[in-house]
Amino acid sequence: MDEKTLREIALYIRDNDLKPSQLMPEDRRAFEMAFANDCWQADSSHGPILTINGIKKKTYLIAFIDDASRLLVHGEFYFNNTATNMQDAFKKAIAKYGVPKRLFVDNGSSYRNEQLGYICASLGITLIHSKPYTPQSKGKIERSFRTIKDGWINGLDWRTYQSLDKLNEDYWSYLNKYYNNAVHSSISTTPRDRYLKDYEHIKHIPYELLNQHFLHRIERRVYSDATVVIGQQIYEVPMQYIGKRIKLRYLPSQLDEAYIFSDDHTLLETIHLMNKVDNAKIKRKKRMDFSDISEE
């Protein structure tokens, strides 16, 4: 192709404001998993603005949908669309409906972070991120948001809600009474019935063990006063760790204690928040004086 032809093509693209997707459409084919919990899709959506104690507060809906059954395994409104809140909703979904084999999410900071990678790896879940700027790839969760807004959110009188708890209570009631128990046109049955059809394939984890998989993992150097800082919290550490860099795990929702782990993932110590009042009552041991020991 000569230079003149290339220039004419370039001018045609410019003058007609053509996008790359129009020149070479991407191959996007509808897909569906074979079994429930083969794959979950997750995303966040803007929710109602509530007025609480005279202050307007924006809400965000974080939700998870099972690809095969279209079952909304969990959704919850939060005041912040953060990674910690996303993981809280994820844990609640797993507690109710088992462990998915794959989790399909976008590239927002709530979904692309080191801690979520650790959680999925610990649970044996394959974490998949969509290509940037391709909301079509998460079509099932996007359509569920539209259905919820048209069938429930847009009919609410937001002024009657005085708390986030009440909003979530009504949302979960809507899911149980209508969304998850209404016949879905794509599968010709209800999402709940479709999910239960594959129940024998579902992997469940006892709730008391689930928290272990959701521990955040960080490294910290222990200060000379035998403390470490996680966020804005100060924890007391056994004296033998002073000056060392240690591996810590903790639950963001339960900051009263944290855990020291070895390189081979063995629990070494449970540490607690520093209590300065109690420390003031402790009689310190004097350092041993070696100055009078003769070298004989």
WOWOKA-V876686 format. One record per pair of residues at least 12 apart in sequence whose ideal C-beta (glycine too) atoms are under 10 Angstrom apart, sorted by the first residue. I is the first residue (numbers start at 1). J is the second residue. D is the distance in Angstrom with one decimal. If there is no record, write none. Layout:
I,J,D / I,J,D
This chain:
9,23,9.9 / 21,133,9.9 / 21,134,9.9 / 26,131,8.8 / 26,134,8.0 / 26,136,9.0 / 26,137,9.8 / 28,134,8.2 / 28,136,6.0 / 28,137,7.3 / 28,139,9.1 / 30,139,7.9 / 30,140,9.9 / 30,186,9.4 / 31,67,8.0 / 31,137,9.6 / 31,139,9.5 / 31,140,9.7 / 32,67,6.5 / 32,68,6.3 / 32,69,10.0 / 32,70,9.5 / 32,140,8.9 / 32,186,8.0 / 32,187,8.5 / 33,66,8.1 / 33,67,4.3 / 33,68,4.2 / 33,69,8.9 / 33,100,9.6 / 33,101,8.7 / 33,102,8.3 / 33,198,9.8 / 34,67,9.6 / 34,68,6.7 / 34,198,8.7 / 34,201,9.4 / 35,66,9.6 / 35,67,9.5 / 35,68,5.8 / 35,69,9.0 / 35,101,8.7 / 35,195,9.8 / 35,197,8.8 / 35,198,4.6 / 35,200,9.8 / 35,201,5.1 / 35,202,8.7 / 36,66,5.5 / 36,67,8.5 / 36,68,5.0 / 36,69,4.7 / 36,70,9.9 / 36,71,7.2 / 36,73,9.4 / 36,97,8.3 / 36,98,8.5 / 36,100,9.0 / 36,191,9.3 / 36,194,6.9 / 36,195,4.6 / 36,196,8.2 / 36,197,7.3 / 36,198,4.0 / 36,199,7.7 / 36,201,6.9 / 36,202,6.7 / 37,66,6.3 / 37,67,8.9 / 37,68,7.8 / 37,69,8.6 / 37,71,9.5 / 37,73,8.6 / 37,94,9.7 / 37,97,7.2 / 37,98,5.6 / 37,99,7.0 / 37,100,4.8 / 37,101,6.4 / 37,102,9.0 / 37,195,8.2 / 37,198,7.3 / 37,199,9.6 / 37,201,6.9 / 37,202,5.4 / 37,203,7.4 / 38,66,8.3 / 38,67,6.5 / 38,68,5.9 / 38,69,9.9 / 38,100,7.3 / 38,101,5.4 / 38,102,6.7 / 38,198,8.7 / 38,201,8.5 / 39,65,9.7 / 39,66,7.7 / 39,67,4.4 / 39,68,7.7 / 39,100,6.3 / 39,101,6.6 / 39,102,4.1 / 39,103,7.5 / 39,104,5.8 / 39,125,9.8 / 39,126,8.7 / 39,128,8.1 / 39,140,9.6 / 40,63,10.0 / 40,64,5.1 / 40,65,6.6 / 40,66,5.7 / 40,67,6.8 / 40,68,9.9 / 40,71,9.5 / 40,73,6.6 / 40,74,9.6 / 40,90,8.8 / 40,93,7.4 / 40,94,9.3 / 40,97,8.9 / 40,99,9.7 / 40,100,4.3 / 40,101,8.9 / 40,102,7.2 / 40,103,5.5 / 40,104,6.9 / 40,105,9.0 / 40,125,8.8 / 40,140,9.7 / 40,141,8.8 / 41,63,8.9 / 41,64,7.2 / 41,65,5.3 / 41,66,8.3 / 41,67,6.2 / 41,100,9.7 / 41,102,9.4 / 41,103,8.1 / 41,104,4.8 / 41,105,7.5 / 41,106,9.5 / 41,128,9.6 / 41,130,9.2 / 41,137,9.0 / 41,138,5.1 / 41,139,8.5 / 41,140,5.5 / 41,141,4.2 / 41,142,8.7 / 41,144,8.8 / 42,62,7.4 / 42,63,6.9 / 42,64,4.7 / 42,65,7.8 / 42,73,9.6 / 42,74,9.5 / 42,75,9.7 / 42,86,7.3 / 42,89,8.1 / 42,90,7.1 / 42,93,8.5 / 42,100,9.7 / 42,103,6.4 / 42,104,7.3 / 42,105,5.0 / 42,106,8.5 / 42,110,9.1 / 42,111,6.9 / 42,116,10.0 / 42,138,8.3 / 42,141,6.7 / 43,61,9.0 / 43,62,7.9 / 43,63,6.7 / 43,64,8.6 / 43,65,8.7 / 43,86,9.7 / 43,104,9.4 / 43,105,7.2 / 43,106,6.4 / 43,108,8.6 / 43,110,9.5 / 43,111,8.2 / 43,130,9.6 / 43,135,8.6 / 43,138,5.8 / 43,140,9.7 / 43,141,4.6 / 43,142,6.9 / 43,144,8.9 / 43,145,7.3 / 44,60,5.4 / 44,61,6.7 / 44,62,5.0 / 44,63,7.8 / 44,75,10.0 / 44,78,8.9 / 44,81,4.9 / 44,82,9.7 / 44,85,8.9 / 44,86,7.3 / 44,89,9.4 / 44,105,9.7 / 44,106,8.8 / 44,108,7.2 / 44,110,6.4 / 44,111,8.4 / 44,141,9.6 / 44,145,9.2 / 45,59,9.8 / 45,60,7.1 / 45,61,4.8 / 45,62,8.2 / 45,63,7.3 / 45,75,9.2 / 45,77,9.8 / 45,81,9.2 / 45,141,8.8 / 45,142,8.6 / 45,144,9.2 / 45,145,4.5 / 45,146,9.3 / 45,148,8.2 / 45,149,7.9 / 45,153,9.3 / 46,58,7.3 / 46,59,7.8 / 46,60,6.4 / 46,61,7.7 / 46,81,8.8 / 46,145,9.3 / 46,149,9.3 / 46,153,9.7 / 47,59,3.6 / 47,60,5.6 / 47,61,4.7 / 47,62,9.5 / 47,76,10.0 / 47,77,5.1 / 47,78,8.6 / 47,79,9.5 / 47,81,9.7 / 47,145,10.0 / 47,148,9.7 / 47,149,9.3 / 47,153,7.1 / 47,158,9.4 / 47,164,9.6 / 47,167,7.7 / 47,171,9.0 / 48,61,9.2 / 48,77,7.9 / 48,153,6.4 / 48,154,9.6 / 48,156,6.3 / 48,157,9.8 / 48,158,4.4 / 48,159,9.8 / 48,161,7.2 / 48,167,6.9 / 49,158,6.5 / 49,161,9.9 / 50,77,8.9 / 50,79,8.7 / 50,158,6.3 / 50,159,8.8 / 50,160,9.8 / 50,161,5.2 / 50,162,7.8 / 50,163,7.9 / 50,164,7.0 / 50,166,9.2 / 50,167,6.8 / 51,158,7.8 / 51,159,6.6 / 51,161,8.2 / 51,162,8.2 / 52,79,9.3 / 52,161,8.3 / 52,162,6.3 / 52,163,6.7 / 52,164,8.0 / 53,162,8.5 / 56,158,9.9 / 57,79,5.6 / 57,80,9.9 / 57,164,8.1 / 58,79,7.3 / 58,80,9.0 / 58,81,9.3 / 59,76,9.9 / 59,77,4.6 / 59,78,6.9 / 59,79,6.3 / 59,80,9.3 / 59,81,9.4 / 59,158,9.4 / 59,161,9.3 / 59,164,6.8 / 59,167,6.9 / 59,168,9.5 / 60,76,9.4 / 60,77,6.8 / 60,78,5.5 / 60,79,7.5 / 60,80,7.0 / 60,81,4.1 / 60,82,9.0 / 60,85,7.8 / 60,86,9.7 / 60,110,9.2 / 61,75,5.9 / 61,76,7.4 / 61,77,5.4 / 61,78,8.1 / 61,81,9.1 / 61,89,9.4 / 61,145,7.3 / 61,148,7.6 / 61,149,9.3 / 61,153,8.4 / 61,167,9.6 / 61,168,9.6 / 61,171,7.8 / 62,74,8.6 / 62,75,6.8 / 62,76,6.0 / 62,77,8.0 / 62,78,6.3 / 62,80,10.0 / 62,81,6.9 / 62,82,9.3 / 62,85,6.1 / 62,86,5.4 / 62,87,9.6 / 62,88,8.4 / 62,89,4.6 / 62,90,8.5 / 62,93,9.9 / 62,110,7.6 / 62,111,9.8 / 63,75,3.4 / 63,76,7.7 / 63,77,9.7 / 63,89,7.5 / 63,93,8.9 / 63,141,6.5 / 63,144,6.8 / 63,145,7.3 / 63,148,8.2 / 63,171,9.7 / 63,175,9.5 / 64,76,9.7 / 64,86,9.4 / 64,89,6.8 / 64,90,6.7 / 64,92,9.1 / 64,93,4.6 / 64,94,9.0 / 64,97,8.7 / 64,100,8.3 / 64,103,8.2 / 64,105,9.5 / 64,141,7.8 / 64,144,9.9 / 65,93,9.6 / 65,104,9.8 / 65,138,9.2 / 65,140,5.5 / 65,141,4.9 / 65,142,9.7 / 65,143,9.0 / 65,144,5.4 / 65,145,9.6 / 65,191,8.5 / 66,93,9.2 / 66,97,7.3 / 66,98,9.7 / 66,100,7.4 / 66,140,8.8 / 66,191,7.5 / 66,194,8.5 / 66,195,6.3 / 66,198,9.5 / 67,100,8.8 / 67,102,8.5 / 67,104,7.7 / 67,140,6.2 / 67,141,9.3 / 68,140,9.9 / 68,187,8.2 / 68,191,9.5 / 68,194,6.9 / 68,195,7.9 / 68,197,9.2 / 68,198,7.2 / 69,97,9.6 / 69,180,9.0 / 69,184,8.5 / 69,187,7.1 / 69,189,8.7 / 69,190,8.8 / 69,191,4.9 / 69,192,7.7 / 69,193,8.3 / 69,194,3.8 / 69,195,4.0 / 69,196,8.5 / 69,197,7.9 / 69,198,7.5 / 70,140,6.6 / 70,141,9.9 / 70,143,9.0 / 70,144,7.5 / 70,147,10.0 / 70,179,9.1 / 70,180,8.6 / 70,184,4.9 / 70,185,9.8 / 70,186,6.8 / 70,187,6.2 / 70,189,9.5 / 70,190,8.9 / 70,191,4.5 / 70,192,9.7 / 70,194,7.0 / 70,195,8.7 / 71,97,7.2 / 71,175,9.4 / 71,179,9.0 / 71,180,5.7 / 71,181,10.0 / 71,184,9.3 / 71,190,8.7 / 71,191,3.9 / 71,192,6.1 / 71,193,9.4 / 71,194,7.0 / 71,195,4.5 / 71,196,9.2 / 72,93,9.0 / 72,97,9.8 / 72,141,8.9 / 72,144,6.2 / 72,147,9.7 / 72,148,8.4 / 72,171,10.0 / 72,172,9.9 / 72,175,5.6 / 72,176,9.9 / 72,179,6.0 / 72,180,6.0 / 72,191,7.2 / 72,192,9.9 / 73,89,9.7 / 73,90,9.6 / 73,92,8.9 / 73,93,4.3 / 73,94,8.2 / 73,95,9.9 / 73,96,6.5 / 73,97,4.3 / 73,98,8.6 / 73,100,8.3 / 73,175,9.8 / 73,180,9.1 / 73,191,9.4 / 73,195,8.2 / 74,88,9.8 / 74,89,5.6 / 74,90,7.8 / 74,91,8.9 / 74,92,4.9 / 74,93,3.5 / 74,94,8.5 / 74,95,8.6 / 74,96,6.3 / 74,97,7.6 / 74,172,9.0 / 74,175,8.9 / 75,89,7.2 / 75,92,9.5 / 75,93,8.6 / 75,141,9.7 / 75,144,8.5 / 75,145,9.3 / 75,148,8.0 / 75,168,8.8 / 75,171,6.7 / 75,172,8.1 / 75,174,9.9 / 75,175,6.9 / 75,179,9.3 / 76,88,7.6 / 76,89,4.9 / 76,92,7.1 / 76,93,9.3 / 76,164,9.1 / 76,167,9.6 / 76,168,5.7 / 76,171,7.7 / 76,172,8.4 / 77,89,9.8 / 77,153,10.0 / 77,161,9.9 / 77,164,6.0 / 77,165,9.5 / 77,167,5.3 / 77,168,5.4 / 77,170,9.9 / 77,171,6.5 / 78,164,7.5 / 78,168,9.1 / 79,164,6.6 / 80,110,9.4 / 81,108,7.9 / 81,109,8.9 / 81,110,5.8 / 82,109,8.2 / 82,110,6.0 / 82,113,9.9 / 82,252,9.5 / 83,108,9.1 / 83,109,6.5 / 83,110,4.8 / 83,111,7.7 / 83,112,9.0 / 83,113,4.9 / 83,114,9.5 / 83,115,6.5 / 83,116,6.6 / 83,216,9.6 / 83,252,9.1 / 84,110,8.7 / 84,113,9.8 / 84,115,8.5 / 84,216,8.6 / 84,251,9.8 / 84,252,4.7 / 84,253,7.8 / 85,110,7.5 / 85,252,9.4 / 85,253,10.0 / 86,105,8.6 / 86,108,9.0 / 86,109,9.6 / 86,110,4.4 / 86,111,6.6 / 86,113,9.0 / 86,115,10.0 / 86,116,7.5 / 87,110,8.7 / 87,113,9.2 / 87,115,7.0 / 87,116,6.5 / 87,119,6.5 / 87,214,6.2 / 87,216,8.6 / 87,251,9.7 / 87,252,7.8 / 87,253,9.2 / 88,214,8.6 / 88,251,9.9 / 88,252,8.1 / 88,253,6.6 / 90,103,7.8 / 90,105,9.8 / 90,111,9.9 / 90,116,8.1 / 90,119,7.5 / 90,120,9.2 / 90,123,9.7 / 90,125,9.6 / 90,214,8.0 / 91,119,8.5 / 91,207,9.2 / 91,210,6.2 / 91,211,7.8 / 91,213,8.4 / 91,214,5.2 / 91,251,9.6 / 91,253,9.1 / 92,210,9.6 / 94,119,9.8 / 94,123,7.5 / 94,125,9.1 / 94,203,9.6 / 94,204,8.6 / 94,205,6.8 / 94,207,9.4 / 94,210,6.5 / 94,213,8.5 / 94,214,9.0 / 95,204,8.9 / 95,205,8.1 / 95,206,9.5 / 95,207,5.4 / 95,210,6.0 / 95,211,10.0 / 96,204,9.7 / 96,207,9.9 / 97,195,7.2 / 97,199,9.8 / 97,202,7.3 / 97,204,8.6 / 98,195,9.6 / 98,199,8.7 / 98,201,9.0 / 98,202,4.0 / 98,203,5.5 / 98,204,4.8 / 98,205,7.7 / 99,120,9.9 / 99,123,5.6 / 99,124,7.2 / 99,125,6.6 / 99,202,7.9 / 99,203,4.6 / 99,204,7.2 / 99,205,6.1 / 99,210,9.3 / 99,213,9.1 / 100,120,9.5 / 100,123,8.8 / 100,124,10.0 / 100,125,6.1 / 100,126,9.0 / 100,202,9.3 / 100,203,8.9 / 101,123,10.0 / 101,124,8.0 / 101,125,6.8 / 101,126,6.6 / 101,201,9.6 / 101,203,8.4 / 102,120,9.1 / 102,125,6.7 / 102,126,4.6 / 102,127,7.8 / 102,128,5.8 / 103,116,8.4 / 103,119,9.4 / 103,120,6.1 / 103,123,9.3 / 103,125,5.4 / 103,126,7.4 / 103,127,5.4 / 103,128,6.8 / 103,129,9.6 / 104,126,9.2 / 104,127,8.6 / 104,128,4.8 / 104,129,8.0 / 104,130,6.8 / 104,137,7.8 / 104,138,6.6 / 104,140,9.3 / 104,141,8.6 / 105,120,9.9 / 105,127,7.3 / 105,128,7.3 / 105,129,6.1 / 105,130,7.2 / 105,138,7.9 / 105,141,9.3 / 106,129,6.8 / 106,130,5.2 / 106,131,9.3 / 106,132,8.2 / 106,133,9.6 / 106,134,8.6 / 106,135,7.6 / 106,137,8.6 / 106,138,6.6 / 106,141,9.6 / 107,129,5.5 / 107,130,7.0 / 107,131,8.4 / 107,132,5.5 / 107,133,9.1 / 107,134,9.8 / 108,129,9.7 / 111,127,8.8 / 111,129,7.1 / 111,130,9.3 / 112,127,9.1 / 112,129,6.0 / 114,216,9.1 / 114,217,8.0 / 114,218,9.3 / 115,214,8.8 / 115,215,9.1 / 115,216,5.1 / 115,217,7.1 / 115,218,8.9 / 115,252,8.9 / 116,214,9.9 / 117,217,9.9 / 118,213,8.9 / 118,214,9.1 / 118,215,8.2 / 118,216,7.6 / 118,217,5.3 / 118,249,9.2 / 119,213,6.1 / 119,214,5.6 / 119,215,8.4 / 119,216,8.6 / 119,217,9.4 / 120,213,9.1 / 121,213,9.3 / 122,212,7.9 / 122,213,4.4 / 122,214,8.2 / 122,215,8.3 / 122,217,9.3 / 122,265,9.6 / 123,203,9.1 / 123,205,7.6 / 123,210,8.8 / 123,213,5.1 / 123,214,8.8 / 124,203,8.4 / 124,213,9.5 / 125,213,9.5 / 140,186,8.8 / 143,186,9.4 / 144,179,7.7 / 144,191,9.7 / 147,178,9.7 / 147,179,7.1 / 147,182,9.5 / 147,184,9.7 / 148,171,8.1 / 148,174,7.6 / 148,175,8.5 / 148,178,9.7 / 148,179,6.9 / 151,174,7.9 / 151,178,7.1 / 151,179,7.6 / 151,182,9.3 / 152,170,8.4 / 152,171,7.5 / 152,173,9.8 / 152,174,4.9 / 152,175,9.1 / 152,178,7.8 / 152,179,8.2 / 153,167,9.7 / 153,171,8.6 / 153,174,9.2 / 156,170,8.0 / 156,171,9.7 / 156,174,10.0 / 175,191,9.6 / 175,192,9.9 / 176,192,8.8 / 179,191,7.5 / 179,192,9.6 / 180,192,4.9 / 180,193,9.5 / 180,194,10.0 / 180,195,8.4 / 181,193,8.4 / 211,251,6.1 / 211,253,9.1 / 211,254,7.9 / 212,249,8.5 / 212,251,9.4 / 212,259,9.4 / 212,267,9.5 / 214,249,9.7 / 214,251,6.6 / 214,252,8.9 / 214,253,8.9 / 215,248,9.1 / 215,249,3.8 / 215,250,6.3 / 215,251,6.1 / 215,252,9.5 / 215,254,9.9 / 215,258,8.8 / 215,259,7.1 / 215,261,8.9 / 216,230,8.6 / 216,231,9.9 / 216,248,8.4 / 216,249,6.5 / 216,250,5.6 / 216,251,7.2 / 216,252,6.2 / 216,258,9.2 / 217,247,7.0 / 217,248,7.4 / 217,249,5.3 / 217,250,8.7 / 217,259,10.0 / 217,261,8.1 / 217,265,9.8 / 218,230,6.9 / 218,231,9.7 / 218,246,9.6 / 218,247,7.8 / 218,248,5.3 / 218,249,7.9 / 218,250,7.8 / 218,258,9.2 / 219,245,5.8 / 219,246,6.9 / 219,247,5.6 / 219,248,7.0 / 220,235,9.0 / 220,237,9.0 / 220,241,9.8 / 220,244,9.7 / 220,245,7.1 / 220,246,6.3 / 220,247,8.6 / 220,248,5.8 / 220,258,9.5 / 220,260,9.7 / 221,241,9.4 / 221,242,9.6 / 221,243,7.3 / 221,244,7.2 / 221,245,4.9 / 221,246,7.8 / 222,235,9.7 / 222,237,5.1 / 222,238,9.0 / 222,239,9.2 / 222,240,9.3 / 222,241,4.5 / 222,242,5.3 / 222,243,6.4 / 222,244,5.6 / 222,245,7.8 / 222,246,6.2 / 222,260,9.6 / 223,237,8.6 / 223,241,10.0 / 223,242,7.5 / 223,243,8.5 / 224,242,6.1 / 224,243,7.2 / 225,237,9.4 / 225,239,9.9 / 225,242,8.2 / 225,274,9.0 / 225,279,9.6 / 226,238,7.1 / 226,239,5.3 / 226,240,9.0 / 226,241,7.2 / 226,242,5.5 / 226,243,9.8 / 226,271,9.9 / 226,274,9.3 / 227,242,9.4 / 227,271,9.3 / 227,274,5.9 / 228,241,8.4 / 228,245,9.9 / 228,246,7.2 / 228,248,6.9 / 228,258,8.1 / 228,260,9.1 / 228,271,7.7 / 228,274,9.6 / 229,274,9.8 / 230,248,6.7 / 230,250,5.9 / 230,252,9.3 / 230,255,7.3 / 230,258,6.1 / 230,271,9.6 / 230,273,9.6 / 231,250,9.0 / 231,252,8.2 / 231,255,7.4 / 232,255,9.4 / 233,250,8.9 / 233,255,5.4 / 233,256,9.0 / 233,258,8.4 / 233,273,6.1 / 233,274,8.5 / 234,273,6.9 / 234,274,4.5 / 234,275,9.9 / 234,276,9.0 / 235,248,8.3 / 235,250,8.8 / 235,255,9.1 / 235,256,9.8 / 235,257,8.0 / 235,258,5.7 / 235,260,9.7 / 235,271,4.7 / 235,272,6.5 / 235,273,5.9 / 235,274,6.3 / 236,271,6.2 / 236,272,6.4 / 236,273,7.7 / 236,274,4.8 / 236,275,7.9 / 236,278,9.7 / 236,279,8.0 / 237,258,9.4 / 237,260,7.3 / 237,269,7.5 / 237,271,5.5 / 237,272,9.9 / 237,274,9.5 / 238,260,8.4 / 238,268,9.1 / 238,269,6.1 / 238,271,7.9 / 240,269,9.7 / 241,260,7.4 / 241,268,9.1 / 241,269,8.1 / 241,271,9.3 / 246,260,5.4 / 246,261,8.3 / 246,262,9.3 / 246,268,8.4 / 246,269,8.8 / 246,271,9.5 / 247,259,9.2 / 247,260,6.9 / 247,261,4.8 / 247,262,7.3 / 247,263,7.1 / 247,265,8.7 / 247,268,8.8 / 248,260,6.2 / 248,261,7.4 / 248,269,9.8 / 248,271,8.1 / 249,261,5.8 / 249,265,9.4 / 249,267,8.6 / 250,271,9.2 / 255,273,7.4 / 256,272,6.7 / 256,273,6.1 / 257,270,5.7 / 257,271,6.6 / 257,272,5.1 / 257,273,7.5 / 258,270,7.7 / 258,271,5.3 / 258,272,8.1 / 258,273,8.9 / 259,271,7.2
